[in-house]
C-alpha cells in the first residue's frame, strides 16, 4: 500500500507475466567462487557444495537487503512474500529417459550458505529418492486421469481461484509455479543458459538460469594474457513488482556477492 500510483495501474495494463517480462543477461568470473567452493568442501565438510548453492545463497542474501524482488502479482494486486521459495527441476539420474520432478525449497532471508546447502541438498535427495511420487507429481498424476476438456476446465478453475486467493493449500504447496524464483541449472547439461519465459499460472516473478563454465582469454592490468573461467546467467523478471532502478540495484548487489562469495558466510547486520 506504500507503492506509487503508477505501480497500481501497471498490473491492469500488463495483465499477464508474459506481457510484463524483461530479460537480463550477465556473467560472473569463477576464480573466487571456485576457491570458495573448494574451501566449503574441504574445511566445512560440505561434500556436494557447488555453484548452485552459491547462486541460491547469493539470491537469498540479495533479497534480505532488496526485498522488493520478493513481491508477486496476484489478482492484479502486488503482494510481498516473507519466505524465499526456490523451485527447480531435478532429474533422478543424468540419462535421457530419467524421471524428472519439481522441488521447492523454502528459506528465511537471514539464511547463510550452510543453511542453503542443507535445505537444497535435503530437497534434492528426497526428490531423487521419491522419483515421480512426490507431492507435485501425485497431484499432476491425478489430474492426468481427467478427459482433456475436463482437464482444461480444472486448470481454468484453479487459475480463477488463484486470482482471488482461494487456491487450496494442497495445490499451492505442490505447485512449483508458486515461488519467489525458479532456477534452472543448465550447466549440468553442458550448455549455455536460455532465456526462460515466466508462467502465467502461479505467482512466479523471476526465472534465473545459469549455464556451463567456459574459458576466456583476457589482458590483465599489466598487459599480460591470462585465461579466466566464466559462467553466464540469465534473469527473466516480472517488471510490475518494482521499477527498473530497483531491479538494477538488486541484481548488481547479487553480482557483487557472487564476486565476493565469502560474504555469504558473514552474519547480517540487518534484514
N, C-alpha and C positions, 0 to 999 in steps of 0.2 A: 504493500500500500504506500510505500515511500517512493515508488518509481515515478518518472516523469510522465506527463500526459501522453506524449508521443509513444512511449513504451506500451501503454494500454491500448492504443489504436492499432499498432503493428500486427498483433495476432489476428485481428479481424480483416486485415488487408492481405497478409500472407497466411493463409488458413491452414496449410499443411507444412510438414517439415521439409518436404521436397521443394516447396516454394521458397523456403527460408534458408537453405543450406549454403554455407560458404566453405570453400576448400582452401586448405593451407598446407604447404609442404616445407620441410626443413631437414637438416641433417645434424648429427652430433658426432664429434670426434671421440673415438673409443679408447684412447690411451689411458686416461684416468679411470674410466669405467672398468676396463679390463683389470687394472691393478686393484680396484675396489672389489671386484668380483672374486679375484684370487684371494684377497685378504679375508673376505667373508667366508669363503670355503675353507681356507687353511686355518685361520685363527679363531673364527667363531663357530666352526663345525657345521656350517650350512651347506651340505654337500651338493644340493641341487640349485644353489643360488645362481641366478643368471640375469641377463639383460631384461627379461620380462619382469622380474621382481623390482629392478631398478626403475623401470618405466612406471609400474604401479606405485611404488613408494614416492617417486617424484610427483606424480599426479595428486596423490593424497596430500603431500606437503604443500603443493601449489593451491589446492582447494582450501587448506587451512588458513591461507593468507588471502586468497581471492575467491571467496565463497559464491560470488555471482555465477561461476561456471557450474555450480551445483543446483541451479534452478532448472525448471522444466515448464513446458506449456501444456495445460490440460483444460479442455473446455474453454478455449480462448482466454484463459487466465494464466498468469505467471505465478508459480509456486516455488518455494525454497525447500530443499531436502536437507535434513540434518545428517543422516548417514551417507557415506560414499559407497555406492554399489557398482561393482565391476561385473560385466558379463563378457564371456568369451566362449568360443567353441573349442572342444577338446576331443582329439581322436584317441581311441583306445590303444592303437598302435600305428606306426607310420607305414601303412600299407594302403593300397588303392581302395580296397573294399572294407576297410576297418570301420567299426562303428564310430559315429560322431555324436557328441552330446553337448548341450549348453550347460555352463556352470555360472553361478552368481556368487560373488564374494562381497561381504559387507564389512566395511571398515569405518572406524571413527577418524575424524580429522587429525587427531593427535597421534595416530599410529606411526611408528618408525619402521625402518627397513626390516628389522627382525619380525615385527608383528605382521607385516605384509607377507613375508616369506612363509610364516607358519600358516596363515589363513589361506593363501593361494595354493600352497602345496597340499594342504589337507583337502581342499575342494577338488583339486585335480586328481588326487589319489582316490577319493570317493567316486568321482565320475568314471574313472578308468576301471574301478572295481565293479561298479554297478552296471557299466555298459549302457544299454538303452533302457534301463529300468528305473532311472531317477525320476524326480517329481515332474519335470517338464515333459519327458518322454512318455510317461504314463498318461498325462493329460492329452498330449498330441495323439497317442495311440487310440484313446477312447474316442476322440473326435473324428479320427480317420475312419471309423466304422460307419459314420453318417453318410447318407447319399449326398452327392455333390451339391444339389440345390439346398438341402438342409444344412450342409456344412457352411455354405456361403451365408445362409441366414443366421447361423450360430455366430459366425465371426462378425457379421454386421451388428448383431445384438450385443456382443461383447464390446465392440467398438463404441456403440451407443451408450452402454452402461459405463464404460471407462470415461467417456466425455463428461458425464455427470458425477463421476466419483463413486459409482455403485458397483464396480467390478468386484466379484468375490475374492476374498483374500487368497483362496487356494489358487486361482488363476493368476493373481497379481504376483504372488511369491514364486510361482513356477515360471512366469514369463521372463525370458531374457531381454525382452524389449522394454521392460520397466527397470531402468537402471540409470546411473549417473553417466557412465561411459561404457561403450562396447570396444573391446580391444581385440585386434587381430594380429597374431604373431605369424607373419609370412616369412620371417627369417628362417623358421624351422622347415619351410618348404623350399628354401634356397632361391627365392625370387624377391624383387623389389616390392615396396608397399603399393597397394592400389588406393584409389580414392573411392572409398565405400560410401554408398548412399545411407541416409538416415531412414528409419522406419516410421511410417505414419501410424501404425498401431503401437500403442505404448506411450512412453514419455521420454524416450532416449534423446538427450540433447547434443551428445558428442560421440563421434566414432573416430577411434585412433587406430592406425595400422602402422606397423614397422616392418622393414624388410631385412635382408641378409647383409652381412658385413661385406665391404669391398675396400680395395686399396686404392690410394690416390697419391700420385707424385706431386709434391709441392716445393716451393722455395721458402726456406725459413728466413728470419730477420737478418741472419748473417750471410745470406746469399747461397746457402748450401741446399742441395737437392735432398729432400727427405721423403720417406714414404709413410703415410699415415692411414689408419683404418677408420672408416666411417660407417654409420648406419643412417639410412634415410627413414623418415617417418612422415605420415600424412595425418591431418586432422580435419574432420568434417564437422562443422558446428551449426547449430540452430541459432541464427543471428537474432532471434526475437528475445532471447533470455537476457542479453546485456548488449551494450554498444560496442562498436569496433575498437575504441580505445581501451576499454576494459579487457576485451579478448586479447588484444596485442600485449598488454601489460602482463596478463596472466600467463600467456604462452612464453613470453620472454623470461618470466620468473621460473617457469618449469625448465626451460633450456639451460638457465644458469645452474639449476640444481643438477641437471644431467652432466654439466661440465665440471661440477664440483660435488660428486656423489657422496663424499664423506659427510656432507651436511645433513644427509638423510638419517644419520645416527644421532645427531645433536638434539637435545630436548628443546622444545619450542618455548619461547618466552610468552607467547600469546597465540591463541587460536582466534 
